Amino acid sequence: MKALPITKRIIVRFNQISGVELKLDSLQVDLSTHLLATYYRIKYGISYEYPDLDSIKKKYDQLFSFTRFAVKAFEEFVKKTIPDDEIALIK
């Protein structure tokens, strides 16, 4: 998996839509590690259920939306929509 370039695209896209300036260096490796685990769960059909997903989506509505938008590069790579439970882990 080409995690680092995809992760960079996600961070840049998140920065663009949110108006914040997340540092690439500090986040890129951590996010790449997380996306690798996400990749294998999706690839092998292992579903993850985020505890209290509805509460997280409500409490962090805008952050959740920004993250959903930002992960499009990863969705293109895996050729699947990332479930909300996985988005909750990324946010």
C-alpha positions in Angstrom: 0.0 0.0 0.0 1.2 3.5 -0.9 0.3 5.0 2.5 2.4 8.1 2.7 1.4 9.7 -0.6 -2.3 9.0 0.2 -1.9 10.2 3.7 -0.4 13.5 2.4 -3.3 14.0 0.1 -5.8 13.4 2.9 -4.0 15.9 5.2 -3.8 18.5 2.5 -7.4 18.1 1.6 -8.5 18.3 5.2 -6.5 21.5 5.6 -8.1 23.0 2.5 -11.7 22.4 3.6 -11.3 23.0 7.3 -9.1 26.1 7.2 -6.7 24.7 9.7 -3.0 23.9 9.1 -2.2 20.4 10.3 1.5 19.8 10.1 2.4 17.0 7.6 5.4 15.7 9.5 3.6 15.3 12.8 0.6 13.5 11.5 1.6 11.7 8.3 3.2 8.6 9.9 0.5 8.2 12.6 -2.3 8.5 10.0 -0.5 6.1 7.6 -0.2 3.5 10.3 -3.9 3.8 11.1 -4.9 3.7 7.4 -2.8 0.5 6.9 -5.0 -1.2 9.6 -8.1 0.3 8.0 -7.0 -1.0 4.6 -6.6 -4.6 5.8 -10.0 -4.5 7.6 -11.7 -3.3 4.4 -9.7 -5.6 2.2 -10.6 -8.7 4.2 -14.1 -7.7 5.1 -13.5 -7.3 8.8 -16.0 -4.9 10.1 -15.3 -2.6 13.0 -18.0 -1.1 15.2 -17.2 2.2 16.9 -18.8 2.4 20.3 -21.4 5.1 20.5 -21.0 6.1 16.9 -24.1 8.3 16.8 -22.9 10.3 19.8 -19.5 10.9 18.2 -21.1 11.9 14.9 -23.4 14.4 16.7 -20.7 15.8 19.0 -18.0 16.2 16.2 -20.4 16.7 13.3 -18.2 19.2 11.4 -15.0 17.3 12.1 -16.7 14.1 10.9 -17.8 15.8 7.7 -14.3 17.2 7.0 -12.8 13.8 7.6 -15.3 12.1 5.4 -14.4 14.5 2.6 -10.7 14.3 3.2 -10.5 10.5 2.9 -11.7 10.4 -0.7 -8.1 9.6 -1.9 -8.1 6.6 0.3 -11.5 5.5 -0.9 -10.3 5.8 -4.5 -7.4 3.6 -3.6 -9.4 0.8 -1.9 -12.3 1.3 -4.4 -14.8 1.3 -1.5 -16.6 3.8 0.6 -15.1 4.0 4.1 -17.8 3.1 6.7 -18.7 5.7 9.3 -17.2 3.5 12.0 -13.8 3.7 10.4 -14.2 7.5 9.9 -14.8 7.8 13.6 -11.4 6.2 14.2 -9.7 8.6 11.9 -11.3 11.8 13.1 
